[in-house]
Amino acid sequence: MQTEDEKIFAPGLSRLKKPVLPLVNMVQFLYLTGPIETIDEVLRRLTKAVELEGVLYENPQQLLKPYAAFLREFEVIKGKKKLAAALPFIINEKDEPVAKRQALELWIKQQILSQELETINSLLCGPCGCVLCCTGPNSGFDEASGFKGRMKQEFFEIPLADNELDLFALNRVDTEDSRTMTAHCDPPLQMERAPFYKHEIALYHWKNGWSLILPEGSVCSQLAADTKRCTVYDKRPEVCRKPQIFAYIIEKTPDLAKRSDGVLIPVYMARNKVLAVWDCPYVRKFQHEIGAYAEMGGLEPIFRKSKT
């Protein structure tokens, strides 16, 4: 008999319990070890249910369909196509460059896992009733998160793309000083003889782009006080769609590497992990399921607090 939690969170849990990465690993193996010309040919053959890691996938072809474009990047290994975008420079945790084939595999799986987790997190977040991501430190607005004690942070930053700014009818701070700093510079941006985070909620233009700053005690202007729901949910910013369970197969570093043609490209570090943010109520509630999800894909689950 299902518990109340299992009923409420059933759509998200069903996806969490049938991760796509084992299927991706199977497709990769079949393509690279067999006389098969294309990934699409592998996918066309997946017409029957398969059991992997003790889990039955009734329709593997349908489950893999949303990730077909990423899977086709494996064709680079057989020389059947060129990369759609430049492959980043990836190092291991000893700061040693990984081989190109391994780098490609890590990059493909990072993209696939990120897309899957965005869906899973959206399904788990809705029934949760938590608004911890939508409020500033110590706002007193969120009971569902179960966060106890006073947070040490003085503000939270929500990065925004230029085309997302009009979602917020807020004051915009765009000055010569702000554009030469980031939100986390020390000393911080000063405004009227006080740090920027001592002022009202606002949009700030930093040297690394725009962001919404939620000062202590503030609430996002698009969060309805009565329903505790986002009023622009379907159009919400990209960062708000990101999960509290993260693909952590590779992690971007602050470093840049120079390609043979002299172009600077980002450097990533191979992690081979799934990162879950412990502040989130559904992460705490389903920690065992999250751990199993990661391990089925050959990844290590790690749990970390964000708000302290």
C-alpha positions as CSV (number, residue, x, y, z in Angstrom):
1,M,0.0,0.0,0.0
2,Q,1.4,3.4,-1.0
3,T,2.1,6.0,1.7
4,E,0.7,9.5,1.2
5,D,4.2,10.8,0.2
6,E,4.5,8.0,-2.4
7,K,1.2,9.1,-3.9
8,I,1.9,12.8,-4.0
9,F,5.4,12.4,-5.3
10,A,4.7,9.4,-7.6
11,P,5.5,11.0,-11.0
12,G,8.9,12.2,-9.8
13,L,9.7,9.0,-7.9
14,S,8.9,6.8,-10.9
15,R,11.5,8.8,-12.9
16,L,14.0,8.7,-10.1
17,K,13.7,4.9,-9.8
18,K,14.2,4.4,-13.6
19,P,17.2,6.6,-14.4
20,V,18.2,6.9,-18.1
21,L,21.9,6.6,-17.6
22,P,22.0,2.8,-17.5
23,L,20.2,2.8,-20.9
24,V,22.8,5.4,-22.2
25,N,25.6,3.1,-21.1
26,M,24.0,0.2,-22.9
27,V,23.5,2.2,-26.1
28,Q,27.1,3.4,-25.9
29,F,28.4,-0.2,-25.5
30,L,26.2,-1.6,-28.3
31,Y,27.3,1.2,-30.7
32,L,31.0,1.1,-29.9
33,T,31.4,-2.7,-29.9
34,G,29.2,-3.7,-32.8
35,P,29.3,-3.1,-36.6
36,I,26.6,-0.4,-36.3
37,E,26.9,2.8,-38.3
38,T,24.7,5.1,-36.4
39,I,23.2,5.7,-33.0
40,D,19.7,5.8,-34.6
41,E,20.2,2.3,-35.8
42,V,20.9,1.2,-32.2
43,L,17.8,3.0,-31.0
44,R,15.6,1.4,-33.7
45,R,16.5,-2.0,-32.5
46,L,15.4,-1.3,-28.9
47,T,11.9,-2.5,-29.4
48,K,11.6,-4.8,-26.4
49,A,11.8,-4.4,-22.7
50,V,15.2,-4.7,-21.1
51,E,16.3,-5.2,-17.5
52,L,19.3,-3.3,-16.2
53,E,20.6,-3.1,-12.6
54,G,17.4,-5.0,-11.5
55,V,15.1,-2.4,-13.0
56,L,12.7,-3.3,-15.9
57,Y,12.6,-0.7,-18.7
58,E,9.4,-1.5,-20.6
59,N,10.0,0.9,-23.5
60,P,13.7,1.9,-23.7
61,Q,13.3,3.4,-27.2
62,Q,10.8,5.9,-25.9
63,L,12.7,6.7,-22.8
64,L,15.9,7.5,-24.8
65,K,14.1,9.6,-27.5
66,P,14.5,13.0,-25.7
67,Y,18.3,12.4,-25.5
68,A,18.9,11.2,-29.1
69,A,20.7,14.4,-30.1
70,F,23.2,13.9,-27.3
71,L,23.6,10.2,-28.0
72,R,24.5,10.9,-31.6
73,E,27.6,12.7,-30.4
74,F,29.1,9.2,-29.7
75,E,29.4,8.9,-33.5
76,V,32.4,11.2,-33.3
77,I,34.3,8.3,-31.9
78,K,33.8,6.3,-35.1
79,G,34.5,9.3,-37.3
80,K,30.9,9.4,-38.5
81,K,30.3,13.1,-37.6
82,K,31.9,16.2,-36.1
83,L,31.0,17.6,-32.7
84,A,28.1,20.0,-32.8
85,A,30.0,22.3,-30.4
86,A,33.6,22.5,-29.2
87,L,34.5,19.9,-26.6
88,P,35.7,21.5,-23.3
89,F,39.1,20.7,-21.8
90,I,38.5,18.2,-19.0
91,I,41.0,17.2,-16.3
92,N,40.8,14.6,-13.6
93,E,41.1,15.3,-9.9
94,K,44.9,15.1,-10.1
95,D,44.8,18.0,-12.6
96,E,45.8,15.6,-15.5
97,P,44.0,15.9,-18.9
98,V,41.7,13.1,-19.6
99,A,41.8,11.3,-23.0
100,K,39.5,12.8,-25.7
101,R,37.3,9.8,-25.9
102,Q,36.7,9.9,-22.1
103,A,36.2,13.6,-22.2
104,L,33.5,13.1,-24.9
105,E,31.7,10.5,-22.8
106,L,31.8,12.7,-19.7
107,W,30.5,15.7,-21.7
108,I,27.6,13.7,-23.3
109,K,26.5,12.1,-20.0
110,Q,26.6,15.5,-18.2
111,Q,24.2,16.9,-20.8
112,I,21.8,13.9,-20.6
113,L,21.8,13.8,-16.8
114,S,21.2,17.5,-16.5
115,Q,18.2,17.3,-18.8
116,E,16.7,14.3,-17.0
117,L,17.3,15.8,-13.6
118,E,15.6,19.1,-14.6
119,T,12.4,17.0,-15.3
120,I,12.7,14.9,-12.1
121,N,13.3,17.9,-9.9
122,S,10.3,19.8,-11.4
123,L,8.1,16.8,-10.6
124,L,9.4,16.6,-7.0
125,C,9.4,20.3,-6.3
126,G,5.8,21.1,-7.1
127,P,4.2,18.8,-4.5
128,C,6.8,19.8,-1.9
129,G,5.4,23.2,-1.0
130,C,8.9,24.6,-0.3
131,V,9.9,28.1,-1.3
132,L,13.4,28.2,0.2
133,C,14.8,28.9,-3.2
134,C,12.5,31.9,-3.7
135,T,13.3,33.8,-0.5
136,G,16.2,35.6,1.1
137,P,18.0,34.5,4.2
138,N,15.9,34.4,7.4
139,S,12.7,35.5,5.5
140,G,10.5,33.4,7.9
141,F,8.4,32.6,4.8
142,D,9.1,28.9,4.4
143,E,7.8,26.3,6.8
144,A,8.0,23.3,4.5
145,S,11.8,23.3,4.2
146,G,12.2,22.5,7.9
147,F,15.3,24.8,8.1
148,K,16.0,25.6,11.7
149,G,18.3,28.3,13.1
150,R,19.5,31.6,11.7
151,M,21.2,31.5,8.3
152,K,24.7,33.0,8.1
153,Q,24.3,34.4,4.5
154,E,23.3,38.1,4.2
155,F,21.8,37.6,0.7
156,F,21.1,35.1,-2.0
157,E,21.9,35.6,-5.7
158,I,19.8,34.4,-8.6
159,P,21.6,34.8,-11.9
160,L,19.5,36.0,-14.8
161,A,19.8,36.2,-18.6
162,D,19.2,39.5,-20.2
163,N,15.9,38.3,-21.7
164,E,14.6,37.4,-18.2
165,L,14.9,40.8,-16.6
166,D,11.5,42.0,-17.7
167,L,9.9,39.2,-15.5
168,F,10.7,41.4,-12.5
169,A,9.3,44.9,-12.0
170,L,12.2,45.9,-9.8
171,N,14.7,48.6,-9.5
172,R,17.8,48.0,-11.6
173,V,21.3,48.9,-10.5
174,D,23.6,49.3,-13.5
175,T,26.6,51.5,-12.6
176,E,30.2,51.7,-13.5
177,D,31.1,50.2,-10.1
178,S,28.6,47.3,-10.3
179,R,29.9,46.3,-13.8
180,T,33.4,46.0,-12.4
181,M,32.5,43.7,-9.5
182,T,30.6,40.5,-8.7
183,A,28.0,40.0,-6.0
184,H,30.7,38.2,-3.9
185,C,33.5,40.7,-4.1
186,D,35.1,41.7,-0.8
187,P,34.7,44.5,0.0
188,P,31.1,44.5,-1.5
189,L,29.6,47.1,-3.7
190,Q,28.7,50.2,-1.7
191,M,25.4,52.1,-2.2
192,E,24.5,55.1,-0.1
193,R,27.3,54.2,2.4
194,A,26.0,50.7,2.9
195,P,26.7,47.3,1.3
196,F,24.3,46.6,-1.7
197,Y,22.6,43.7,0.2
198,K,21.4,46.1,2.9
199,H,19.0,47.6,0.4
200,E,15.7,46.4,-1.0
201,I,15.4,43.5,-3.4
202,A,16.7,44.6,-6.8
203,L,18.3,43.6,-10.1
204,Y,22.1,44.2,-10.4
205,H,24.3,44.3,-13.4
206,W,27.7,42.8,-12.4
207,K,30.7,42.1,-14.6
208,N,29.6,38.5,-15.0
209,G,26.0,39.5,-15.9
210,W,22.7,40.3,-14.3
211,S,21.3,38.8,-11.1
212,L,18.3,39.2,-8.7
213,I,19.6,39.8,-5.2
214,L,17.4,38.6,-2.4
215,P,18.5,40.4,0.8
216,E,17.9,39.1,4.3
217,G,14.2,38.8,5.0
218,S,13.1,39.4,1.4
219,V,10.8,37.4,-0.9
220,C,10.9,37.1,-4.6
221,S,8.5,39.6,-6.2
222,Q,6.9,36.8,-8.3
223,L,6.1,34.6,-5.3
224,A,2.4,34.9,-4.3
225,A,2.0,35.4,-0.6
226,D,-1.3,33.7,-0.4
227,T,-0.6,30.5,-2.5
228,K,3.2,30.4,-2.1
229,R,3.3,29.7,-5.8
230,C,5.4,31.4,-8.6
231,T,3.2,33.7,-10.6
232,V,5.4,33.3,-13.7
233,Y,6.1,29.6,-13.3
234,D,5.8,28.7,-17.0
235,K,8.1,31.5,-18.0
236,R,10.3,31.4,-14.9
237,P,14.1,32.1,-15.4
238,E,16.4,29.2,-16.5
239,V,18.1,29.2,-13.1
240,C,14.8,28.5,-11.4
241,R,14.3,25.4,-13.5
242,K,17.6,23.9,-12.3
243,P,17.4,21.1,-9.8
244,Q,18.3,20.5,-6.2
245,I,19.7,17.2,-7.5
246,F,22.5,18.2,-9.8
247,A,24.5,16.4,-12.5
248,Y,28.0,16.6,-11.2
249,I,29.8,14.4,-13.7
250,I,32.0,17.3,-14.6
251,E,32.4,20.6,-12.8
252,K,33.5,23.9,-14.4
253,T,36.6,25.4,-13.0
254,P,37.7,29.1,-13.1
255,D,40.6,28.1,-15.4
256,L,40.9,28.4,-19.2
257,A,43.0,26.2,-21.6
258,K,44.4,27.2,-24.9
259,R,43.5,25.0,-27.9
260,S,46.0,24.3,-30.7
261,D,44.4,27.1,-32.7
262,G,45.0,29.6,-29.8
263,V,41.3,29.8,-28.8
264,L,40.8,29.8,-25.0
265,I,38.2,27.2,-23.8
266,P,36.8,26.5,-20.4
267,V,38.4,23.8,-18.2
268,Y,36.2,21.2,-16.4
269,M,37.1,18.7,-13.8
270,A,35.8,15.1,-13.9
271,R,33.8,14.3,-10.8
272,N,31.5,11.4,-11.7
273,K,29.0,12.3,-9.0
274,V,25.4,13.3,-8.4
275,L,25.1,16.2,-6.0
276,A,22.0,16.8,-3.9
277,V,21.4,19.9,-1.9
278,W,20.5,18.9,1.7
279,D,18.5,22.1,2.3
280,C,15.7,20.8,0.0
281,P,12.9,18.9,1.8
282,Y,12.5,16.3,-1.0
283,V,16.2,15.6,-1.0
284,R,16.1,14.8,2.7
285,K,12.8,12.8,2.2
286,F,14.2,10.7,-0.7
287,Q,17.9,10.5,0.1
288,H,17.9,6.7,-0.4
289,E,16.2,6.8,-3.7
290,I,18.6,9.6,-4.9
291,G,21.6,7.4,-3.7
292,A,20.2,4.4,-5.7
293,Y,19.6,6.7,-8.8
294,A,23.2,7.8,-8.8
295,E,24.7,4.4,-8.2
296,M,22.7,2.8,-11.0
297,G,24.5,5.1,-13.4
298,G,27.9,4.3,-11.9
299,L,28.1,7.7,-10.1
300,E,28.7,8.6,-6.4
301,P,25.9,10.4,-4.6
302,I,27.0,13.3,-2.4
303,F,24.8,15.5,-0.2
304,R,25.8,19.0,0.7
305,K,24.2,22.0,2.4
306,S,23.8,25.2,0.5
307,K,22.2,27.6,3.0
308,T,24.0,27.8,6.4
